[in-house]
């Protein structure tokens, strides 16, 4: 089942996040999120699920030395990495914390962002209500999430593509349909939602797609879970490396206002 086109070892989470952020795809959507966030000098900005601090520097630059950037992550290794990377930026404060229960006063922040975080949390609705609590009136939240049920990979056997997508949506990602649910959930948490921006991520290089999707690793998990037979998995992966490749998934960028 292994092909030279596919990674066989899962990258550690920090390396994966860094690689995605440095890709054309990552740079493009992250800049769009920053533009929509519209941070102004002197504001207090929250990066919820900040990971290794990838976006904290850009937020610090936008709010200037007169503002404050608070990064939260539930993983101590991520917090440690983010603190090390922002040690020379006094406006940045990185904290260990849970997005469902932020250790912040009511109405204490002007801006907040979540980037591919809500697909993993236990209760997205509760997390959004907590963000609403800590934002000041007129504050803005920008969220970016994929809708994994829109994932499609071109293959002559459409049933295999369907099985692959169903496995990802059912077994791999906790909240696989969160992208299309964001506007409804944010409205339910008390936000106004002035903008929903769909961005289609298109992959035409199988190696680039594999770095984001983990094609072979995910296929192996699908075999174990009963979505593919071994023979079907062999046919699926063989075609992906032999012919013209195309995969796509819809990424939703949602702007919400308190």
ChimeraX attribute file (.defattr): number of C-alpha atoms within 10 A of each C-alpha:
attribute: neighborCount
match mode: 1-to-1
recipient: residues
	/A:1	14
	/A:2	13
	/A:3	11
	/A:4	8
	/A:5	16
	/A:6	20
	/A:7	16
	/A:8	13
	/A:9	8
	/A:10	11
	/A:11	13
	/A:12	8
	/A:13	13
	/A:14	15
	/A:15	12
	/A:16	13
	/A:17	17
	/A:18	15
	/A:19	14
	/A:20	15
	/A:21	17
	/A:22	12
	/A:23	12
	/A:24	9
	/A:25	14
	/A:26	15
	/A:27	12
	/A:28	12
	/A:29	19
	/A:30	16
	/A:31	13
	/A:32	14
	/A:33	20
	/A:34	16
	/A:35	11
	/A:36	17
	/A:37	22
	/A:38	13
	/A:39	22
	/A:40	16
	/A:41	15
	/A:42	16
	/A:43	20
	/A:44	23
	/A:45	30
	/A:46	27
	/A:47	22
	/A:48	25
	/A:49	25
	/A:50	25
	/A:51	28
	/A:52	27
	/A:53	27
	/A:54	17
	/A:55	18
	/A:56	27
	/A:57	15
	/A:58	14
	/A:59	23
	/A:60	26
	/A:61	16
	/A:62	19
	/A:63	20
	/A:64	17
	/A:65	16
	/A:66	11
	/A:67	19
	/A:68	22
	/A:69	30
	/A:70	20
	/A:71	27
	/A:72	25
	/A:73	24
	/A:74	16
	/A:75	16
	/A:76	14
	/A:77	15
	/A:78	22
	/A:79	24
	/A:80	17
	/A:81	17
	/A:82	25
	/A:83	20
	/A:84	13
	/A:85	15
	/A:86	19
	/A:87	13
	/A:88	9
	/A:89	15
	/A:90	11
	/A:91	21
	/A:92	24
	/A:93	18
	/A:94	26
	/A:95	21
	/A:96	18
	/A:97	18
	/A:98	16
	/A:99	25
	/A:100	17
	/A:101	12
	/A:102	17
	/A:103	13
	/A:104	13
	/A:105	10
	/A:106	14
	/A:107	15
	/A:108	15
	/A:109	24
	/A:110	23
	/A:111	26
	/A:112	25
	/A:113	23
	/A:114	19
	/A:115	21
	/A:116	16
	/A:117	19
	/A:118	26
	/A:119	21
	/A:120	13
	/A:121	16
	/A:122	13
	/A:123	13
	/A:124	22
	/A:125	20
	/A:126	16
	/A:127	22
	/A:128	22
	/A:129	20
	/A:130	18
	/A:131	31
	/A:132	25
	/A:133	20
	/A:134	22
	/A:135	25
	/A:136	17
	/A:137	14
	/A:138	13
	/A:139	22
	/A:140	26
	/A:141	28
	/A:142	24
	/A:143	25
	/A:144	26
	/A:145	25
	/A:146	26
	/A:147	20
	/A:148	25
	/A:149	20
	/A:150	19
	/A:151	20
	/A:152	18
	/A:153	20
	/A:154	16
	/A:155	19
	/A:156	10
	/A:157	12
	/A:158	12
	/A:159	10
	/A:160	19
	/A:161	17
	/A:162	16
	/A:163	16
	/A:164	24
	/A:165	21
	/A:166	19
	/A:167	22
	/A:168	21
	/A:169	19
	/A:170	15
	/A:171	15
	/A:172	15
	/A:173	14
	/A:174	15
	/A:175	23
	/A:176	23
	/A:177	18
	/A:178	24
	/A:179	26
	/A:180	22
	/A:181	16
	/A:182	25
	/A:183	23
	/A:184	13
	/A:185	18
	/A:186	26
	/A:187	17
	/A:188	13
	/A:189	20
	/A:190	15
	/A:191	23
	/A:192	17
	/A:193	19
	/A:194	10
	/A:195	14
	/A:196	17
	/A:197	12
	/A:198	17
	/A:199	14
	/A:200	14
	/A:201	15
	/A:202	15
	/A:203	18
	/A:204	12
	/A:205	15
	/A:206	20
	/A:207	18
	/A:208	15
	/A:209	18
	/A:210	17
	/A:211	16
	/A:212	14
	/A:213	14
	/A:214	18
	/A:215	20
	/A:216	21
	/A:217	16
	/A:218	17
	/A:219	25
	/A:220	19
	/A:221	16
	/A:222	23
	/A:223	17
	/A:224	12
	/A:225	12
	/A:226	12
	/A:227	20
	/A:228	20
	/A:229	15
	/A:230	16
	/A:231	10
	/A:232	15
	/A:233	19
	/A:234	16
	/A:235	15
	/A:236	21
	/A:237	19
	/A:238	14
	/A:239	15
	/A:240	19
	/A:241	16
	/A:242	9
	/A:243	11
	/A:244	12
	/A:245	17
	/A:246	16
	/A:247	18
	/A:248	17
	/A:249	18
	/A:250	20
	/A:251	23
	/A:252	24
	/A:253	25
	/A:254	23
	/A:255	24
	/A:256	24
	/A:257	21
	/A:258	23
